[in-house]
Amino acid sequence: MKLAEEFFILGLTSDGRQFRPSDWAERLCGVMSCFRPAGSGGRNAHLQFSPYVRPTVLNGVKAVVVNNDLQKIEPLAYHFVRDFAKDNDLQIIDACILPLPGESKP
């Protein structure tokens, strides 16, 4: 059984309350923006979110998608993100990318 490639931190506490402040996902992703694959920085890297930690919206709820590869490149950053979710009682959902019907996954 393959482990999930990513997990989502939802902006909902374990009892379903919306997490505040409303820009929490962008703030967390901004802090993590320096963690990226080698050579992918470029001139404007400081203006972009990391491909390992990026904001999104799931069913109208702000969320952060965290790629488990972050644990390989920077274990402390990975644990920081996990601890952020735990300390704030946020819901975590494991996920993996599934190919669309008729599409093969590389």
C-alpha positions in Angstrom: 0.0 0.0 0.0 1.5 3.3 -1.1 1.3 6.2 1.4 -0.4 9.4 0.3 1.8 11.8 -1.7 0.2 14.9 -0.1 -2.0 15.9 2.8 -4.4 18.8 3.3 -4.6 21.0 6.3 -8.2 22.2 6.4 -9.1 25.6 7.9 -11.5 23.8 10.2 -10.9 22.7 13.8 -11.7 19.2 14.9 -15.1 20.4 16.0 -15.8 22.0 12.7 -15.2 25.7 13.6 -13.6 27.9 11.0 -10.0 28.8 11.8 -9.0 32.4 12.0 -7.4 34.6 10.8 -8.9 34.3 7.4 -5.5 34.6 5.6 -3.9 31.8 7.7 -3.2 29.6 4.7 -1.4 32.3 2.8 0.6 33.2 5.9 1.7 29.6 6.5 2.6 29.2 2.8 4.5 32.4 2.8 6.7 31.3 5.7 7.4 28.0 3.8 8.0 29.6 0.4 11.8 29.2 0.6 11.5 25.4 0.6 11.7 24.3 -3.0 13.4 21.9 -5.3 17.1 22.7 -6.1 17.4 24.9 -9.1 13.8 26.0 -9.1 14.4 29.3 -7.3 14.9 31.8 -10.1 14.9 35.5 -9.9 11.4 35.9 -8.5 11.3 32.8 -6.2 10.6 35.0 -3.2 7.3 36.0 -4.8 6.1 32.5 -5.2 4.7 29.8 -2.9 6.7 26.6 -2.5 5.6 23.7 -4.7 5.7 21.7 -1.5 3.3 23.9 0.6 0.6 25.8 -1.3 -2.8 27.3 -0.5 -6.0 26.1 -2.0 -9.7 25.9 -1.3 -11.6 22.7 -0.8 -15.4 22.8 -0.8 -15.3 26.5 0.1 -12.8 25.9 3.0 -9.4 27.4 2.9 -6.7 24.7 3.1 -3.0 24.1 2.6 -1.7 21.3 0.4 1.6 19.8 1.7 3.6 17.5 -0.4 5.3 14.7 1.7 8.6 15.3 -0.3 9.1 18.2 2.0 10.0 15.7 4.7 12.9 14.4 2.6 14.3 17.8 1.7 13.8 19.6 5.1 12.4 17.5 8.0 12.2 20.4 10.4 10.0 22.4 8.0 7.8 19.3 7.5 7.4 18.9 11.3 6.8 22.6 11.7 3.8 22.4 9.3 2.4 19.2 11.0 2.9 20.8 14.4 1.1 24.0 13.2 -1.9 21.9 12.3 -1.8 19.9 15.5 -1.3 22.9 17.8 -4.2 24.7 16.2 -6.5 21.6 16.3 -6.9 21.7 12.5 -8.2 18.8 10.4 -5.6 16.9 8.3 -6.6 14.7 5.4 -4.2 12.4 3.6 -4.5 12.6 -0.2 -2.9 11.3 -3.4 -3.2 12.5 -7.0 -5.3 10.1 -9.1 -5.2 10.2 -12.8 -8.3 11.4 -14.7 -10.3 8.6 -16.4 -8.4 7.6 -19.5 -5.2 9.3 -18.4 -2.2 7.3 -17.1 -0.2 8.5 -14.2 3.6 9.0 -14.9 
